[in-house]
Amino acid sequence: MYKKGLVLRFPAEVVDQPIVWRLVKDFDLSFNILKATILPGKEGIMVMELSGHPKKVSQGLEYLRNLGVEVKSIGQEIYRKEEVCIHCGSCTAVCPTGALAVSRPSMEVVFEPERCSACGLCVTACVVRAMEVHLEREAL
C-alpha cells in the first residue's frame, strides 16, 4: 500500500462538500487526518496521510485539484538545530502528532522525528528558528 503525506487547502466554496468521504467511496483510499481547521464559508486546511493503490491515490489527487483544492506533498523533513533551541515549548503547542513535547521534570523540548508528519507548523512557531524544513526532491 502506498502512503502520501499531504497538506490540503480548501477554498471557501467547497468546504461544505463531503470531499474526504468521496476519496474513500470513489477511489477506495484510506486517510488519517493529522490536523484540520475547516469552518463553514471560510478557507480550510487539512494535514493528512492518504493511502491506497498508487493509481487510485493519483486519481484522488486529480479529483481534489479539479475541485480547486490546493494539494501539497509533505515531501519534506523537519530538523531541529539543537544548539539554537531554547526549549521555550512554542513548537509543542502546534505539533499535531506529538513529535515535539516537553519532558518533565527537566522541561526540555524533546523531538521524536519518527512521529513527525513534516507539516511545518513548528517552523513558524519557533521564535529562534531552531526548526528547519529540509525538502525532498519528490513530485506528486
C-alpha positions in Angstrom: 0.0 0.0 0.0 1.2 3.4 -1.0 1.1 6.3 1.6 1.4 10.0 1.0 1.6 12.9 3.4 -0.4 15.9 2.2 -1.4 19.5 3.1 -4.7 20.4 1.5 -6.1 23.9 1.3 -9.8 24.0 0.6 -11.4 27.1 -1.0 -14.4 28.5 0.9 -16.7 27.4 -1.9 -16.1 23.7 -1.3 -15.7 23.3 2.4 -19.3 22.2 2.8 -18.8 19.2 0.4 -18.0 15.7 1.5 -14.7 15.7 -0.2 -12.7 13.3 2.0 -15.7 10.9 2.0 -15.6 10.8 -1.8 -11.9 9.9 -1.6 -12.9 6.8 0.4 -16.0 5.9 -1.6 -14.9 6.7 -5.2 -11.2 6.0 -5.0 -11.0 3.3 -2.3 -8.5 5.3 -0.3 -7.8 5.4 3.4 -6.9 8.5 5.3 -5.5 9.7 8.6 -6.3 13.3 9.5 -3.4 14.8 11.5 -4.7 18.3 11.8 -7.6 20.2 10.3 -9.2 23.7 10.5 -12.3 23.9 8.4 -15.0 26.4 9.1 -18.2 27.0 7.1 -17.8 29.7 4.5 -14.0 30.0 5.1 -10.9 28.6 3.6 -9.9 25.2 5.2 -6.6 23.5 5.7 -6.0 19.8 6.4 -2.8 17.9 7.1 -3.4 14.2 6.3 -1.9 10.9 5.3 -3.6 9.3 2.2 -3.0 5.7 1.5 -4.1 3.2 -1.2 -3.1 1.8 -4.5 -0.7 4.3 -6.2 -3.0 4.7 -9.3 -6.0 5.4 -7.0 -4.0 7.9 -5.0 -3.2 9.8 -8.2 -6.8 9.7 -9.3 -7.9 11.0 -5.9 -5.4 13.9 -6.0 -6.6 14.8 -9.5 -10.2 14.9 -8.2 -9.1 17.3 -5.4 -7.3 19.6 -7.8 -10.3 19.7 -10.1 -12.4 20.9 -7.2 -9.9 23.8 -6.7 -8.2 22.2 -3.6 -4.5 23.1 -3.4 -2.6 19.9 -2.9 1.0 20.0 -1.5 3.1 17.0 -0.7 4.8 16.7 2.6 7.9 15.8 0.7 10.0 17.3 3.4 11.6 16.5 6.7 11.8 18.7 9.8 15.2 19.1 11.5 15.9 20.7 14.9 19.1 22.7 15.4 19.9 21.6 19.0 22.4 24.4 19.6 19.8 27.1 18.7 16.8 25.6 20.6 16.0 27.5 23.9 13.3 24.9 25.0 10.6 27.5 25.2 7.9 25.0 24.1 6.2 27.1 21.5 6.5 24.3 18.9 4.8 21.8 21.2 1.6 23.8 21.2 1.2 23.5 17.4 2.5 19.9 16.8 -0.4 17.8 15.6 1.4 14.4 16.1 3.1 14.9 19.5 6.6 14.7 17.9 7.5 17.7 19.9 6.8 17.5 23.7 8.1 19.0 26.9 9.9 16.4 29.0 9.2 16.6 32.7 10.9 17.4 35.1 13.7 18.8 33.0 11.3 21.0 31.0 13.4 20.4 27.9 11.7 20.1 24.5 12.1 16.6 23.1 11.8 16.0 19.3 10.9 12.5 18.0 11.4 12.7 14.2 9.8 9.3 13.7 6.5 10.7 14.9 6.8 13.9 12.8 4.4 14.4 9.8 6.5 17.2 8.5 3.6 19.6 8.4 5.9 22.6 9.2 3.7 24.2 11.8 6.6 24.1 14.3 8.8 26.0 11.9 6.6 29.1 12.0 6.0 28.8 15.8 9.7 28.7 16.7 10.8 32.1 17.8 14.5 31.4 17.5 14.2 29.4 14.2 15.6 26.2 15.6 13.2 24.2 13.5 14.0 23.8 9.8 12.4 22.3 6.7 14.6 20.0 4.6 12.9 19.4 1.2 12.9 16.1 -0.6 13.2 16.1 -4.4 9.9 14.3 -4.9 7.0 15.4 -7.0 3.4 14.5 -6.6 
